[in-house]
Amino acid sequence: MKLAIKLAFRNLIGAGLRTWLNVIVLSFSFVIIIWLKGVMSGWDQQAKTDMTNWEIGGGQYWHEAYDPYDPFTFSDSHSPIPGEFRSEIEKGDMEPYLISQGTIYPQGRIQSIMIKGINPKQSIFMLPAHKLDTVMTDAIPSIIGSLMARNLKAGIGDRVTIQWRDNQGTFDAAEILITEIFTVSVPAVDQGQVYIPLDRLQSMMGLEGEATILTYRNSETPVVDVPGWTHRPKEVLTAQVDEMIKMKTTGQSVLYAVLLLLAMLAIFDTQVLSIFRRQKEIGTYVALGYTRRQVVGLFTVEGAMYAVFAALLSAAYGLPFLAWQAKAGWTMPVDASDFGMAIAQTLYPVYSAGLVVSTVLLVLLVTTVVSYWPSRRIAKMNPTEALRGKIQ
Amino acid sequence: MENSQIIRIESLVKRFPMGKGEFTALNGIKLSLGQGEFAGLIGPSGSGKTTLLNIIGSLDVPTEGSVTVLGRSIGALSAGEAARLRKESLGFIFQSYNLFAVHTVYENVEFPLLLLKYSATERKKMVTDALDWVGLNDKIKSKPPQLSGGECQRVAIARAMVKKPSLVLADEPTANLDAANSHNILKTMVSLNRELKTSFLFATHDDKVISYLRRKIFLLDGRVDNDVIISN
């Protein structure tokens, strides 16, 4: 083995440009695979972090009638905020939400919305709720997401009419004034959502002191069993994202396989060509005392050594590049909100030691297999014909 | 020295499949070669010279008969045993040199010693000695494409001789060389045969080579047609 490594090294260094071309192609694959995996991991991590920061906090208590997938439950999913949570709410470690269905009328059009009442002084979510902290009598201050603003064709300072039904079933309408438009990568926080001050919504609905959802800041907060409210820990609330990540992982695997395949094609091609082009050399190895199996081993080590060289080259230029990307992020050239999915405009790749080691080992393993595959042919070669280069 | 036999061949037959039938390349060869001989298998193309040389070199096996080289029966050797025989005791010189193009002259000559696991110090001395024999110590860093045909064949001789094998098999070693280079190469081999007592067996139809042989084994249609020993 030691001799095979020594000879393979000599052969590859001696082959010059042919070796370096393969090594460069393979090193690109290394860096691109690690970068792409890092971007995907970053995206996954960002999705969960954004969801925590913008929507679910450290966990929630839902009114027992509330079902986010059934709008018919919204009219009944509210009740007075339990006294058990009063101190936490006063400390700002828990925030109540009131949710109501409604309709908005942008420029004569009609569109269903969810009206969410939140505390303008809250600090659990990244929502710019302080922009709701405005005293006005002729309109309700409101904030909306950028996707929603685009759908409404509305901007900051615009006034739009909304309609809702109070707890008595009476329809009422008022104007909202858009005081802020925020950008978020969590569609559930943006699409079809209009945020107004909690006390205004409570008063509009005739539900003073009531809420639909209570969100706490710290996921370590002890769970309190309150009748009429269901505890939803963070893990349950992020289960959907976890599921999405799992599904994405399958799709990503196909992408890695394609990248890997392209790199391996170069190695496979080189090996196949080598075996035909280097027949005399193979015959000479045998004549000088190698068994055909040892020659197969030598060619396999040569192939695998491409991956080793590529890993070293990748480390030279890839590590600084990957580190820079992790810091600066990758900003997508087109508007991410056009994608219709939860994705930030700038993605920050996240790499783990496991990712780098597993990628290097995978490429090394696949390269070795791809090198061994065509090299098996050598074992069937007649050395006397190989010596004369007569094998077709 | 020439009394101890290093090659003994009895009733050797070698057939190759050809189309639906078979082609008989060697047909009942009986031959022996003593240590230190400088002999040649002479004959026209298709007479079986290279086939016989390949079998003696354990690169091929007999169809019938027995071939014993340095006490080992070629037909009975496993792939590993045959490789060991070639590695330890045989040297090969080819018509087209068969040097490793990407290795330097030094690395080409060093190769057989790597297989035999000599230490770096031993290898350095032995390679230097071998390159001294062929007069190429000033070319150790050159690669074969940078050398002339004659120089390449000298490197091939150094590679064959570096481990001081018992037997060197040379297949048409001068076929790609001009007359001056051929004579130089042959003189080198004659002197190595004398100094190191290494046996040489050539396959050739080149008159220049034939003129240096001390034993001429004429092959015709796969048989030994004549076997002439030249007295000094």
Interface residues (C-beta under 8 A of the other chain):
Chain A: L3 K6 L7 R10 N11 I13 G14 A15 G16 K280 E281 G283 T284 V286 A287 L288 G289 Y290 T291 R292 R293 Q294 N382 P383 T384 L387
Chain B: T50 N54 G57 L59 D60 A79 G80 A83 R84 R86 K87 E88 F92 F94 S96 N98 F100 A101 V102 H103 E107 F111 P112 L114 L115 L116 K143 R159
